[in-house]
Amino acid sequence: MIRFRGRVRSLGLPGAVLFAVGTGVILHVRRTLVRELRQLRRVATAAQNAVLRPLPSRIGGLDVGAVQMSAEPGAAIGGDLYEVVATEQGVRAVMGDVRGHGIGAFGTVAAVLGCFREAAYDEADLGGVLRRLERALDRQLRQEHPASVAEEFVTLLLVEIRADGEMVALNCGHPWPYRLNGTRVELLAPADPYPPLGVFPLPDVLSTVGLGHLPPGDALFLYTDGVQDARDARGRFFPLSAVLASVVREAALAPQAILRDVQSALVDHTNGTPADDIALLLLRNDGCIPSGARGTARPGTAHPLPTTSL
């Protein structure tokens, strides 16, 4: 401090004034930049939440949990997407993965989710929903990636859980889900999926495949390929089925508890740095799936489920 004061005195009065003014300007600019950065973060968070809205803890008689982990630092969402809505046909869910990751995939995620939120209510069957998504994706890619539209695609899994617990699905290149109960973890892979959306036109006839039933107390676990492709420092893949079997026994199928434990295992496995975006979605039948649930996609809740970025 003595040396500092001595230096200021050695500058003389004009130099001291200039030093003080310069310091004040620097501090003012710094405070302004900090305020602007905070404002930009608030705007970005609001925009991201508007696209990938936090899900309520219950939708159409299902307990719901969701987690999003972006591979891009500072981004709350990336190229993975999910949504759950309650319709007259049952609870409909989409899980998808846009080619690439991070905020570069943000526009395509928004287009797909926006279309699903309308089509899920309007279309009588999942085939109609998927065709709507194909058209929306084609428009988006031609606008955003006209030079490389043939190289862009989205993997998608559409699932419908009906009032009696019956599950049907359409799969375009996406990992099949798991059915969980208190003692067993079962991979549901009833058929080969269609190619990812955008690679080839959909066939003229779209046939849903059955995933069996979701009895009261059981849960459906959906995820993106960033989970099964996650590697540790030695190049070993994430053991998803083994982790699920372990956490199901400990968490008693509570969605938030299961997802928290799976997320923690993923963070440990990748040392906190996943190479790709990751999304997890869990739907648990609590025995109260209503029929004719149109308009209940966003019931009021004081505890929306947050997404998580790394």
Secondary structure, DSSP 8 states (H G I E B T S, - for coil): -HHHHHHHHHHHHHHHHHHHHHHHHHHHHHHHHHHHHHHHHHHHHHHHHHHS--B-SEETTEEEEEEEE-SSTT-S--SEEEEEEEETTEEEEEEEEESS-GGGGHHHHHHHHHHHHHHHHH-SSHHHHHHHHHHHHHHHHHHH-TTSGGG--EEEEEEEE-TTSEEEEEEES----EEE-SS-EEE---S--B--BTTB---SS---EEEEE--TT-EEEEE-HHHHT-B-TT--B--HHHHHHHHHHHHTT-HHHHHHHHHHHHHHHHTT--SS-EEEEEEEE-S---SS-TT-SS---S--B-----
